[in-house]
Amino acid sequence: MPVSPITLFFDFSSPYSYLASTQIEEIAARHDRGIEWVPMLLGPVFAATGSRPLVQQPLKAEYSLRDLQRSARYFGVPYHHPQPFPVATHQAARVLVALQRARSPLDVEWIHKVFEAYFVQGQDISAMPTLHMLGQQLRLDATQIDAWCADAAVKDQLRANVERALRAGMCGAPFFVVDDEPFWGVDRLPQLERWLQARF
């Protein structure tokens, strides 16, 4: 009987999504699950939940900076809090949507390139020259990247991703859905894995 993939809704501006991206592939492989990477934008989620980015929330902002560094050490991955933070990520997300629509084998590589550029190297992933540079590393032409970012069908798909995330109950990033069971946050990865093991 076929099993569903792990669906991961994420925004490239989410540091906790970056941390999740460094762990989810190993978890999926241990349990013979695929991953459906769904790029979206957190702005509509904040609007729906009445929330704001962590950096705009008193006390949570200071705590999150400490927690992110500690969480990165826990997962054994590099992390450098970027400035400015957050940044607009719709262009980076559109490139990913275009790669996915084309069934390109480069889609997951693009995800890791963008996350690493922002949360490890501190590059501004809202800037088209940065996206061009990342694309060049994957042999993607800058002109093609610009065309994808302007493509109406790509824009429509990204909006559809946002609507799908909200329908799924997304209340923050990263947000996972496995066998119709939702899990919010990188700190829920142990529970997600327990679900894959035994559907607890």
C-alpha positions in Angstrom: 0.0 0.0 0.0 1.5 3.4 -1.0 2.3 5.8 1.9 2.0 9.5 1.7 5.1 11.8 1.7 6.0 14.2 4.4 4.6 17.5 3.3 6.8 20.4 4.5 5.4 23.9 4.2 8.1 26.5 4.7 9.2 30.1 4.0 12.8 30.9 3.1 12.8 33.6 5.7 12.1 31.2 8.6 15.2 30.2 10.5 13.4 27.2 12.0 12.5 26.1 8.5 16.2 26.2 7.7 16.9 24.0 10.7 14.2 21.6 9.6 15.5 21.4 6.1 18.8 20.1 7.4 17.1 17.2 9.3 14.0 16.1 7.4 15.7 14.2 4.6 17.4 11.8 7.0 14.2 11.2 8.8 12.3 10.6 5.6 14.9 8.2 4.4 14.8 6.2 7.7 11.1 5.6 7.1 11.0 5.2 3.4 9.0 8.4 2.9 9.3 11.0 0.2 9.2 14.7 1.0 6.9 17.2 -0.7 8.6 20.6 -0.3 5.9 23.4 -0.4 7.3 26.9 -0.5 4.9 29.6 0.7 5.0 33.0 2.3 4.4 33.6 6.0 2.7 37.0 5.7 -0.8 35.6 5.1 -0.2 33.1 8.0 0.6 36.0 10.3 -2.5 37.8 9.1 -4.7 34.7 9.7 -3.3 34.0 13.2 -2.9 37.6 14.4 0.8 37.1 14.9 4.0 38.9 13.8 7.6 37.9 13.0 9.5 36.9 16.1 11.8 39.9 15.8 8.8 42.1 16.3 7.5 40.4 19.4 8.8 41.6 22.8 10.7 39.0 24.9 10.2 36.4 22.2 12.7 38.2 19.9 15.5 38.1 22.5 14.7 34.5 23.4 14.5 33.3 19.8 18.0 34.5 19.0 19.4 32.4 21.9 17.2 29.5 21.0 18.2 29.5 17.3 21.9 29.3 18.2 21.3 26.6 20.7 19.1 24.6 18.3 21.7 24.8 15.6 24.3 23.4 18.0 21.8 20.7 19.0 21.4 19.7 15.3 25.1 20.1 14.6 24.6 22.6 11.8 26.0 26.1 11.2 23.9 29.1 11.9 24.6 32.8 11.6 21.7 35.1 12.2 21.3 37.3 9.1 21.0 41.0 8.8 18.6 42.3 7.6 16.1 39.9 9.0 13.5 39.0 7.9 13.6 39.7 4.1 11.2 39.2 1.3 11.4 35.7 -0.1 8.8 35.6 -2.9 11.4 35.7 -5.7 13.4 32.8 -4.2 10.2 30.9 -3.7 9.1 31.6 -7.3 12.3 30.1 -8.6 11.7 27.0 -6.6 8.1 26.8 -7.8 9.3 27.0 -11.4 11.8 24.2 -10.8 9.1 22.1 -9.3 6.7 22.7 -12.1 9.5 21.7 -14.6 10.2 18.6 -12.4 13.8 19.7 -12.3 16.2 17.5 -10.3 17.7 20.8 -9.0 14.7 21.8 -6.9 16.0 20.4 -3.5 19.5 21.7 -4.3 18.0 25.2 -4.7 16.3 24.9 -1.3 19.6 24.1 0.4 21.5 26.8 -1.5 19.0 29.5 -0.6 18.8 28.5 3.1 22.6 28.3 3.4 23.1 31.6 1.6 20.9 33.4 4.1 21.3 31.6 7.4 25.0 30.6 7.1 26.6 33.1 4.8 24.4 36.1 5.6 23.6 36.9 2.0 20.5 38.9 1.1 18.3 36.4 -0.7 15.7 39.1 -1.5 18.2 40.6 -4.0 18.1 39.3 -7.6 21.9 39.4 -7.9 22.1 37.0 -5.0 19.6 34.7 -6.7 21.5 34.9 -10.0 24.7 33.9 -8.2 23.0 31.0 -6.5 21.5 30.0 -9.8 24.9 30.1 -11.5 26.2 27.6 -9.1 23.5 25.2 -10.3 24.0 26.2 -14.0 20.8 28.2 -14.1 20.8 31.2 -16.4 20.0 34.6 -14.8 17.7 35.4 -17.7 15.7 32.2 -17.0 15.5 33.1 -13.3 14.2 36.5 -14.1 11.6 35.0 -16.5 10.5 32.5 -13.8 10.0 35.3 -11.3 7.8 37.2 -13.7 5.8 34.2 -14.9 2.1 34.6 -14.1 1.6 30.8 -13.7 4.5 30.6 -11.2 3.0 33.5 -9.2 -0.4 31.8 -9.2 1.1 28.6 -8.0 2.9 30.3 -5.1 -0.4 31.9 -4.1 -2.1 28.5 -4.3 0.6 27.1 -2.0 -0.2 29.8 0.5 -3.9 29.0 0.3 -3.2 25.3 0.6 -1.0 25.9 3.7 -3.8 27.8 5.4 -6.4 25.1 4.6 -4.0 22.6 6.1 -4.1 24.6 9.3 -0.6 26.1 9.1 0.0 28.4 12.0 3.8 28.9 11.7 6.9 27.6 9.9 8.0 24.9 9.5 4.7 23.0 9.3 4.6 19.3 8.5 1.7 17.1 7.5 2.1 13.3 7.6 -0.8 11.0 6.9 -3.1 14.0 7.6 -1.5 14.6 11.0 -0.1 18.1 11.4 3.1 19.0 13.2 4.2 22.6 13.8 7.8 23.5 14.5 11.3 22.0 14.2 11.0 20.9 17.8 8.2 18.5 16.8 10.5 16.4 14.6 10.9 13.7 17.4 7.1 13.4 17.5 6.9 13.4 13.8 9.4 10.5 13.7 7.5 8.6 16.4 4.4 9.0 14.2 6.2 7.5 11.3 7.3 4.6 13.5 4.1 3.8 15.3 1.4 6.3 14.6 1.3 7.1 18.3 
